[in-house]
Structure formats: structure tokens, C-alpha cells
Amino acid sequence: MNEKDIKVLAAEIRLETLKVIHSRGFGHVGGSLDLADLMAVLYGEVMKFDPKNPRWEDRDWLVLSKGHAGPVAYATFGLMGFYPMEDAYTLNQPGTKFPSHTDRKLTPGVDLTTGSLGQGVSTATGAALGNKIDGRDSTVYCVIGDGEADEGQVWEGFHFAYAHKLDNIIYFIDNNGYGRCLLLGMKKTRLSNRVFFWMFDFVTKERI
Ligand SMILES: Cc1ncc(C[n+]2csc(CCOP(=O)(O)OP(=O)(O)O)c2C)c(N)n1
């Protein structure tokens, strides 16, 4: 996709994210919308995946460790053809396959279950190690909230990745400044840029 197509895709993701949340009437609007550009770049250009075979072994993985951003994933996967978009307009209804927090057992395209902040970093890092051991040509993209980055488990995950020299996982910190532990989150995020520069891409809206 060229840059214009990616911008159009990002706009479609924003619109569908709002429609998904509107179907329930409430949800994490800001924490979902702010990932639209990243999702458009990843799914429009960077990642390899097969909507007809969501568990394709050599796919790239997406782990929204800030699992409350489920609606933006559902909008993206619907637009990519994993399921009819309308299916996702059942967000959080009884019997839905689209809970507000991402669940790998329910939704095609969701690679790992998340929602308890911090845990997605550990499971994503474990998945990257597993893919490496299995010799798969696959990258794990893990999205972390800046507030979430205050969870100790996040830093344990980074140390684990470093210890195992994992070069098949990329962590994004969504530095929107709206985490409930803003101060600590911002400080640690800046620190991470220096300490973990070998594995980080520091994402801001401007840079996307
Ligand atoms: C372990 C844990 N504690 C608390 C929550 C409740 N919670 C959901 S979203 C959120 C704020 C997260 O902030 P941030 O990671 O910056 O995400 P964003 O602002 O980008 O949505 C909290 C505290 C949770 N999901 N998990």
C-alpha cells in the first residue's frame, strides 16, 4: 500500500472502531482510536497474515497487551476480511465473539488473550521465543500502553527478551499520555528508550 492508501485505511479503521463501540454504547474509545494509524501500517503494509487461515503458522502475530483496545483490532480484522464487519457490531453482547478485551479463543485474528495489563508482554515474549525455537519466519508485534508500562511484569518481559536475544519481537509503547499512572509511565518510557534501544521503536502519532 502507498501512503495515501494507508491513510485511507486508518480513517476506515477509526470509523469502524467507533461503529463497533457504538453498537454497545460504551467502551475504551480513546485507547482504541489512538492505535488506528499503527494498525493501518501493520496490517496494510508490514505484517503477513491470511484472513482465511488466521492460525497460519508462519503469520506475524499481533498482541495488544493493552487488551482494552479490542475494538480497534476488531475493526481492523473485519476490514482485512477475517469476518464480515457486521459481526463485530455485537461487542460485549451475550454470546458475542467480540468481548471488549481481546480473547484468542473467541475472535479470528486475535493471537493472544489480553486484558490484565502487563500480562500480554509476557505471553507475547513467550510466543516469540516459541516461534524462534520452532524456526518460524514470524515477527510478534506487541502494543503496550504507557500506563501499562508501570506494571513490573512489562520490565521482566523485556529482560527476558534481552536474555534470550529475541530479534523476532517488536514492542510499541503507545505514549498517548493518558495512562492513569501518567507520571511514572512517562518517565519509564523515556528511560526505556535508552536502556532498551536495541529492541524499541518509540511510537508517537507524529512519527506514524
Ligand atoms: C492489571 C490491571 N489493572 C488495572 C486494569 C484496569 N485498566 C484498564 S485500562 C487502564 C488504563 C491503562 O492505561 P494505558 O496503559 O496508558 O492505556 P491507554 O491509556 O492507552 O488506553 C486500567 C488501569 C487492568 N485492565 N489490568
The ligand as an SDF file (V2000), in Angstrom:
LIG
                    3D

 26 27  0  0  0  0  0  0  0  0999 V2000
   -3.7210   -5.3680   35.9430 C   0  0  0  0  0  0  0  0  0  0  0  0
   -4.7760   -4.3490   35.5370 C   0  0  0  0  0  0  0  0  0  0  0  0
   -5.0360   -3.3100   36.3660 N   0  0  0  0  0  0  0  0  0  0  0  0
   -5.9860   -2.4060   36.0430 C   0  0  0  0  0  0  0  0  0  0  0  0
   -6.7010   -2.5240   34.8670 C   0  0  0  0  0  0  0  0  0  0  0  0
   -7.8110   -1.5170   34.5450 C   0  0  0  0  0  0  0  0  0  0  0  0
   -7.4250   -0.6200   33.4350 N   0  0  0  0  0  0  0  0  0  0  0  0
   -7.8950   -0.7960   32.1960 C   0  0  0  0  0  0  0  0  0  0  0  0
   -7.3170    0.3400   31.0970 S   0  0  0  0  0  0  0  0  0  0  0  0
   -6.4030    1.1080   32.3010 C   0  0  0  0  0  0  0  0  0  0  0  0
   -5.5340    2.3010   31.9640 C   0  0  0  0  0  0  0  0  0  0  0  0
   -4.4280    1.8720   31.0380 C   0  0  0  0  0  0  0  0  0  0  0  0
   -3.6750    2.9730   30.6290 O   0  0  0  0  0  0  0  0  0  0  0  0
   -2.6990    2.7920   29.3860 P   0  0  0  0  0  0  0  0  0  0  0  0
   -1.9170    1.5350   29.5120 O   0  0  0  0  0  0  0  0  0  0  0  0
   -1.9000    4.0400   29.2300 O   0  0  0  0  0  0  0  0  0  0  0  0
   -3.7000    2.5750   28.1720 O   0  0  0  0  0  0  0  0  0  0  0  0
   -4.4100    3.7030   27.2660 P   0  0  0  0  0  0  0  0  0  0  0  0
   -4.4820    4.9830   28.0550 O   0  0  0  0  0  0  0  0  0  0  0  0
   -3.5510    3.8520   26.0580 O   0  0  0  0  0  0  0  0  0  0  0  0
   -5.7510    3.1440   26.9300 O   0  0  0  0  0  0  0  0  0  0  0  0
   -6.5650    0.4730   33.5380 C   0  0  0  0  0  0  0  0  0  0  0  0
   -5.8880    0.8860   34.7850 C   0  0  0  0  0  0  0  0  0  0  0  0
   -6.4120   -3.6350   34.0450 C   0  0  0  0  0  0  0  0  0  0  0  0
   -7.0380   -3.8470   32.8690 N   0  0  0  0  0  0  0  0  0  0  0  0
   -5.4280   -4.5240   34.3910 N   0  0  0  0  0  0  0  0  0  0  0  0
  1  2  1  0
  2  3  1  0
  2 26  2  0
  3  4  2  0
  4  5  1  0
  5  6  1  0
  5 24  2  0
  6  7  1  0
  7  8  2  0
  7 22  1  0
  8  9  1  0
  9 10  1  0
 10 11  1  0
 10 22  2  0
 11 12  1  0
 12 13  1  0
 13 14  1  0
 14 15  2  0
 14 16  1  0
 14 17  1  0
 17 18  1  0
 18 19  2  0
 18 20  1  0
 18 21  1  0
 22 23  1  0
 24 25  1  0
 24 26  1  0
M  CHG  1   7   1
M  END
$$$$
